[in-house]
Amino acid sequence: MQAWQVHENGEPSEVMRLAEVEPPTPGEGQVLLRVRAANVNFPDALLCRGQYQIRPPLPFTPGVEICAETEDGRRVIGSPALPYGGFAEYAVADARALLPAPDSLDDAEAAALHIGYQTGWFGLHRRARLEAGETLLVHAAAGGVGSAAVQLGKAAGATVIGVVGGAEKAAVARALGCDVVVDRRAEDVVARVKEATGGRGADVIYDPVGGDAYAQSAKLVAFEGRIVVVGFTSGTIPSPALNHALVKNYSILGLHWGLYRTKNPELVPHCHERLTELAARGAIRPLVSERVPLGGAADAVRRVADGRTTGRIAVLPQEGAAA
């Protein structure tokens, strides 16, 4: 089979190599999967760089989110068991971690319903307890993680403010349903959001960016508001001023979705059921901006790492290995 492999850590475009390899052999409790779609996530770039919280043995195949087919013909979604990731024709995964792919979504959309939407659901509902009528601010609202939060916020009855970088991403955020869109490249984010909220700020702020975005969040969070820290795509991990949280009466909430799979695993299929219901009635639909053959995976990871994409890019291994 063909698979992308990383033999040394570094930038994705430099260390990812497409090779002919033997199909992986499932271990105890694992199953072999024929990959139908593998979506590109920012952690794929971190894995290549050796900067992710999980460091698989070299060589490994990136690709942490897939829709695949089991040997008995079931269509499923899940995270492959590294080092045999999804940017390949075949992968392996822990059997008990697989979830049924929603019938209402195609392969690429179904794969995208996993990490980003599970993170959004746990962040907004389990951690922040978002309520109908509240205001939700989403940083990087046109990206893979942000776009999921926007849709979930609208489905929950919130007023959604999307912060993006550039006119193209602003158009995407509007199409996703944002009530207010702020282009951080052309507008003062703090002034614009305060204007849009009558000076009150946002009840819940969803931040996968960190850095300057977090500094803006601290200025914009409302009384008894909640800032959900999801990630640091900016590359800068902020150091929050806890005295500021005290005097403004707001909460800083961390969200590491992967921990639920070990600490409270029964919540993961429960979340998937809710997401499947929302997808079935059209309340959410993952934004897949591009679909590329297997040969385009390295370039796709590079562009996601550079922040130049919207939604998800799907790699389709069964539609040709040449870019």
C-alpha distance (Angstrom), angle and dihedral (degrees) to the residues before:
residue distance angle dihedral
M1 . . .
Q2 3.81 . .
A3 3.78 120.4 .
W4 3.78 138.6 162.3
Q5 3.78 112.3 -117.4
V6 3.80 134.8 -168.4
H7 3.82 112.9 -150.5
E8 3.82 96.1 172.6
N9 3.78 134.1 17.1
G10 3.78 120.8 -99.5
E11 3.79 142.8 94.8
P12 3.83 111.8 -19.6
S13 3.82 95.4 -121.0
E14 3.80 89.8 53.4
V15 3.81 103.1 42.0
M16 3.82 104.7 32.8
R17 3.83 111.7 95.1
L18 3.79 127.5 -178.9
A19 3.80 110.3 -133.8
E20 3.80 143.9 167.9
V21 3.81 106.9 -112.5
E22 3.76 139.9 160.7
P23 3.82 116.0 -88.8
P24 3.81 111.7 -99.3
T25 3.79 120.3 -99.3
P26 3.80 113.8 -130.2
G27 3.78 117.0 -122.1
E28 3.78 126.9 -143.2
G29 3.80 110.3 -47.5
Q30 3.81 92.2 9.1
V31 3.80 132.9 112.7
L32 3.80 133.5 -150.8
L33 3.81 112.8 -117.0
R34 3.79 132.2 -162.3
V35 3.80 102.5 -140.0
R36 3.80 113.7 -128.6
A37 3.82 97.2 172.7
A38 3.81 134.3 -1.8
N39 3.78 118.0 -167.8
V40 3.79 122.4 -147.0
N41 3.81 116.1 -119.4
F42 3.81 131.6 -178.3
P43 3.83 89.7 -112.3
D44 3.81 87.8 65.6
A45 3.80 88.3 66.7
L46 3.80 91.4 45.6
L47 3.81 89.8 51.2
C48 3.80 90.3 53.6
R49 3.80 90.3 50.1
G50 3.80 93.5 46.5
Q51 3.81 89.7 -118.8
Y52 3.79 101.0 114.7
Q53 3.81 122.9 104.1
I54 3.81 87.3 -114.2
R55 3.81 116.3 58.2
P56 3.81 109.7 -169.8
P57 3.80 119.3 -158.4
L58 3.79 117.1 -91.4
P59 2.94 128.1 -73.3
F60 3.80 99.2 41.2
T61 3.77 137.9 156.4
P62 3.85 115.9 -125.4
G63 3.79 123.1 -142.4
V64 3.80 116.3 108.0
E65 3.81 101.5 -175.5
I66 3.80 125.9 53.8
C67 3.76 148.2 161.3
A68 3.78 108.1 -147.5
E69 3.77 146.4 161.2
T70 3.79 123.7 -115.1
E71 3.78 122.6 -137.9
D72 3.80 89.1 -103.2
G73 3.82 91.8 54.3
R74 3.81 102.7 -100.6
R75 3.81 118.0 145.3
V76 3.80 108.8 -135.8
I77 3.80 143.1 164.9
G78 3.77 129.7 -144.9
S79 3.78 148.2 109.8
P80 3.82 116.7 -66.9
A81 3.78 120.0 -124.3
L82 3.79 105.5 -106.5
P83 3.00 136.9 -101.0
Y84 3.82 82.7 44.0
G85 3.80 101.0 60.3
G86 3.77 131.5 172.5
F87 3.82 103.0 -92.7
A88 3.78 89.5 91.7
E89 3.78 140.1 72.3
Y90 3.80 90.7 -103.6
A91 3.81 133.8 25.2
V92 3.79 137.7 171.2
A93 3.79 129.5 -127.7
D94 3.79 139.9 176.6
A95 3.79 105.1 -89.3
R96 3.80 95.3 -138.3
A97 3.82 92.4 53.2
L98 3.80 94.9 59.0
L99 3.79 120.2 106.2
P100 3.83 128.8 -161.2
A101 3.81 113.4 -97.8
P102 3.82 110.5 -118.9
D103 3.80 112.9 -108.5
S104 3.80 90.5 -140.1
L105 3.83 93.0 64.4
D106 3.79 132.0 64.1
D107 3.81 120.8 -125.9
A108 3.81 97.3 -87.0
E109 3.81 93.1 44.1
A110 3.79 91.9 46.3
A111 3.81 92.1 52.3
A112 3.81 89.4 50.3
L113 3.80 91.3 54.4
H114 3.79 90.2 71.5
I115 3.83 119.9 67.0
G116 3.81 101.8 12.8
Y117 3.80 96.0 43.3
Q118 3.78 95.5 40.2
T119 3.81 88.0 50.8
G120 3.79 90.3 48.5
W121 3.78 94.4 47.8
F122 3.81 94.1 47.7
G123 3.81 92.0 42.9
L124 3.79 97.0 48.0
H125 3.80 101.3 33.3
R126 3.80 108.3 23.8
R127 3.81 98.3 35.8
A128 3.82 108.4 23.1
R129 3.83 97.6 28.5
L130 3.80 91.4 -142.3
E131 3.80 112.2 -156.0
A132 3.80 131.9 -156.9
G133 3.78 110.9 -92.2
E134 3.79 94.8 28.9
T135 3.80 123.7 118.4
L136 3.80 117.8 -112.7
L137 3.80 121.9 -165.5
V138 3.80 116.3 -160.8
H139 3.80 121.9 -166.0
A140 3.82 116.3 -148.9
A141 3.79 86.9 16.6
A142 3.82 94.8 174.9
G143 3.81 95.4 52.4
G144 3.79 128.0 93.5
V145 3.81 95.9 -93.6
G146 3.79 95.7 34.3
S147 3.79 95.9 48.4
A148 3.80 89.7 54.8
A149 3.82 90.9 51.9
V150 3.81 91.0 49.1
Q151 3.80 92.4 54.1
L152 3.79 93.4 43.9
G153 3.79 90.8 48.7
K154 3.79 92.0 52.2
A155 3.80 90.7 46.3
A156 3.82 88.2 54.1
G157 3.81 92.1 53.5
A158 3.80 97.9 -106.9
T159 3.78 127.9 142.8
V160 3.80 103.5 -116.0
I161 3.81 127.1 -148.7
G162 3.79 114.0 -169.0
V163 3.82 122.6 -158.3
V164 3.80 114.6 -159.6
G165 3.79 141.1 163.5
G166 3.81 113.5 -117.9
A167 3.80 141.0 1.9
E168 3.81 94.8 -85.2
K169 3.78 92.4 54.9
A170 3.81 90.2 44.5
A171 3.80 89.3 58.3
V172 3.81 90.2 50.4
A173 3.82 91.6 50.1
R174 3.80 91.1 52.0
A175 3.80 90.8 49.8
L176 3.81 89.2 51.4
G177 3.80 89.2 59.1
C178 3.81 105.7 -98.4
D179 3.79 110.7 163.7
V180 3.81 91.1 -151.5
V181 3.82 126.2 21.3
V182 3.81 122.3 -162.6
D183 3.80 120.3 -166.6
R184 3.79 104.4 -151.1
R185 3.81 90.0 -161.6
A186 3.79 93.5 58.3
E187 3.81 104.6 25.5
D188 3.79 140.8 48.0
V189 3.80 100.1 -106.8
V190 3.79 96.4 -156.4
A191 3.81 95.1 47.3
R192 3.81 93.2 44.3
V193 3.80 95.0 49.9
K194 3.79 93.2 45.1
E195 3.79 88.4 51.4
A196 3.81 91.8 49.3
T197 3.82 92.8 49.1
G198 3.77 98.3 41.6
G199 3.79 90.1 -110.1
R200 3.82 93.8 -57.8
G201 3.79 99.7 104.4
A202 3.80 129.4 -149.5
D203 3.80 125.7 -42.9
V204 3.81 92.6 -148.1
I205 3.81 126.9 23.1
Y206 3.79 119.1 -166.1
D207 3.79 110.9 -157.3
P208 3.81 123.5 -176.3
V209 3.83 91.1 155.3
G210 3.82 111.2 61.4
G211 3.80 120.0 -175.5
D212 3.81 113.5 69.8
A213 3.80 90.8 -2.2
Y214 3.79 90.6 63.4
A215 3.81 91.2 48.5
Q216 3.81 88.1 54.6
S217 3.80 90.4 47.3
A218 3.81 92.1 56.6
K219 3.80 89.1 54.3
L220 3.80 93.9 46.3
V221 3.79 105.1 41.9
A222 3.80 113.2 113.1
F223 3.80 127.7 -129.7
E224 3.82 107.0 -67.6
G225 3.80 88.0 6.7
R226 3.79 126.3 150.7
I227 3.80 129.0 -132.2
V228 3.81 111.5 -157.9
V229 3.81 111.6 -155.0
V230 3.81 107.4 -152.2
G231 3.80 104.9 159.7
F232 3.78 148.9 -39.4
T233 3.80 109.8 -108.5
S234 3.82 88.2 155.7
G235 3.79 87.9 68.0
T236 3.81 91.1 -124.0
I237 3.81 121.3 105.7
P238 3.82 108.0 -154.6
S239 3.79 125.7 -138.3
P240 3.80 105.2 -137.2
A241 3.79 120.2 -142.1
L242 3.80 102.3 -124.2
N243 3.79 91.9 -165.7
H244 3.81 86.8 61.7
A245 3.82 90.7 53.4
L246 3.79 87.9 50.9
V247 3.79 98.0 51.0
K248 3.83 93.9 43.2
N249 3.83 95.7 42.4
Y250 3.80 98.8 -129.1
S251 3.79 134.9 137.0
I252 3.80 129.6 -126.6
L253 3.80 109.7 -150.4
G254 3.77 126.1 -170.2
L255 3.78 120.3 -148.6
H256 3.81 121.8 -164.0
W257 3.80 102.7 165.4
G258 3.80 93.8 -170.7
L259 3.81 91.1 67.4
Y260 3.79 91.2 65.8
R261 3.80 89.3 65.3
T262 3.81 89.2 65.0
K263 3.84 104.6 22.6
N264 3.80 100.5 41.2
P265 3.81 107.1 2.7
E266 3.80 97.9 165.6
L267 3.81 88.9 69.6
V268 3.82 92.3 64.3
P269 3.84 97.0 67.1
H270 3.81 88.4 40.0
C271 3.81 89.0 56.2
H272 3.81 90.5 46.0
E273 3.80 90.3 54.3
R274 3.80 90.8 53.3
L275 3.81 91.5 47.4
T276 3.80 91.7 47.8
E277 3.81 89.9 52.3
L278 3.81 91.6 49.8
A279 3.80 91.0 48.8
A280 3.81 92.5 47.8
R281 3.78 91.8 56.7
G282 3.80 93.6 42.9
A283 3.80 96.8 -112.4
I284 3.81 90.5 125.4
R285 3.79 132.4 22.6
P286 3.81 121.6 172.4
L287 3.78 113.9 -115.8
V288 3.81 107.9 -124.3
S289 3.80 104.8 -176.7
E290 3.82 97.7 178.7
R291 3.79 139.8 17.0
V292 3.78 115.3 -158.7
P293 3.82 133.8 177.2
L294 3.79 120.8 -109.1
G295 3.79 91.7 -91.0
G296 3.80 90.7 63.0
A297 3.80 96.1 59.1
A298 3.83 99.4 98.3
D299 3.79 92.8 50.2
A300 3.81 90.3 46.9
V301 3.81 92.0 52.5
R302 3.81 89.8 49.6
R303 3.80 92.8 51.9
V304 3.80 93.0 47.3
A305 3.81 89.4 49.8
D306 3.80 89.5 51.6
G307 3.81 92.0 52.3
R308 3.78 93.2 -120.2
T309 3.79 99.2 126.0
T310 3.78 138.8 78.4
G311 3.77 126.1 -141.7
R312 3.80 114.0 -18.7
I313 3.79 132.5 -33.3
A314 3.80 111.0 -142.6
V315 3.79 122.3 -150.1
L316 3.80 111.7 -150.9
P317 3.82 107.9 -160.6
Q318 3.79 95.6 -177.5
E319 3.81 94.0 57.2
G320 3.80 97.4 69.5
A321 3.78 135.0 -55.7
A322 3.79 97.7 -127.8
A323 3.77 120.1 89.8
